[in-house]
Amino acid sequence: MSTTSLRGKAAAALLGFLVGGATGFLLTETVGAFLTFVLDRSLDVDGTGALLAAFIAVPILCALVGAAIGAHLAGRPPFQNKG
C-alpha cells in the first residue's frame, strides 16, 4: 500500500469521523427536541446516569462508524455509470 493511498484513507476516515460525530450529535438533539416539543416530556440527564451515558455514547459511536465507512469507501474504485 503506498503512502498516497494511506494518506487518502486517513483523510477519508477523518472526514467520516467528523461527519459521523455531527450526525450523532444531531440525532441526540433531534430526539431531545422531539420528546420536549411533541411529547411534552423534558429529559433530565442529571437524574439518571444511563441517559447521560447515552447522550455521550451516541455521537462517539456514530463518529467511529463514520470513520470506518470513510476508510472503507476510500479504498474502492470510483463509481462509473455504464449506461
C-alpha positions as CSV (number, residue, x, y, z in Angstrom):
1,M,0.0,0.0,0.0
2,S,1.5,3.3,-1.0
3,T,1.7,6.4,1.2
4,T,-0.7,8.3,-1.1
5,S,-3.4,5.7,-0.6
6,L,-2.7,5.6,3.1
7,R,-3.0,9.4,3.2
8,G,-6.2,9.3,1.2
9,K,-7.7,6.6,3.6
10,A,-6.7,8.7,6.6
11,A,-8.3,11.8,5.2
12,A,-11.5,9.9,4.3
13,A,-11.5,8.4,7.8
14,L,-11.1,11.8,9.4
15,L,-13.9,13.2,7.3
16,G,-16.1,10.3,8.1
17,F,-15.3,10.7,11.8
18,L,-16.3,14.4,11.7
19,V,-19.5,13.8,9.7
20,G,-20.4,10.8,11.9
21,G,-19.9,12.8,15.1
22,A,-22.0,15.6,13.8
23,T,-24.7,13.2,12.7
24,G,-24.7,11.6,16.2
25,F,-25.0,15.0,17.8
26,L,-27.9,16.0,15.6
27,L,-29.5,12.6,16.3
28,T,-29.4,13.2,20.1
29,E,-30.6,16.7,19.7
30,T,-33.5,15.7,17.5
31,V,-34.6,13.0,19.9
32,G,-34.4,15.5,22.8
33,A,-36.4,18.2,20.8
34,F,-39.0,15.6,19.8
35,L,-39.5,14.5,23.3
36,T,-39.7,18.1,24.6
37,F,-41.9,19.6,21.9
38,V,-44.1,16.8,20.7
39,L,-44.4,14.5,23.7
40,D,-44.1,17.4,26.2
41,R,-41.6,15.4,28.3
42,S,-38.3,17.0,29.2
43,L,-35.1,14.9,29.5
44,D,-33.3,15.2,32.8
45,V,-29.8,13.9,32.3
46,D,-28.9,14.8,35.9
47,G,-31.4,12.3,37.3
48,T,-30.2,9.2,35.5
49,G,-26.7,8.2,34.6
50,A,-27.9,5.9,31.8
51,L,-29.4,8.9,29.9
52,L,-26.3,10.9,30.2
53,A,-24.2,8.0,29.0
54,A,-26.4,7.6,26.0
55,F,-26.1,11.2,25.1
56,I,-22.3,10.9,25.3
57,A,-22.1,7.5,23.6
58,V,-24.3,8.1,20.6
59,P,-22.1,10.8,18.9
60,I,-18.9,8.8,19.7
61,L,-20.3,5.6,18.2
62,C,-21.6,7.5,15.2
63,A,-18.2,9.1,14.7
64,L,-16.4,5.7,14.9
65,V,-18.9,4.2,12.4
66,G,-18.4,7.2,10.1
67,A,-14.6,6.8,10.2
68,A,-14.9,3.1,9.4
69,I,-17.2,3.8,6.5
70,G,-15.0,6.6,5.2
71,A,-11.9,4.4,5.3
72,H,-13.7,1.6,3.6
73,L,-15.1,3.8,0.8
74,A,-11.7,5.4,0.2
75,G,-10.2,2.1,-0.9
76,R,-12.9,1.4,-3.5
77,P,-12.7,2.5,-7.1
78,P,-15.0,5.4,-8.1
79,F,-18.5,4.5,-9.3
80,Q,-18.9,4.6,-13.1
81,N,-22.3,4.7,-14.7
82,K,-22.5,2.1,-17.5
83,G,-25.5,3.3,-19.4
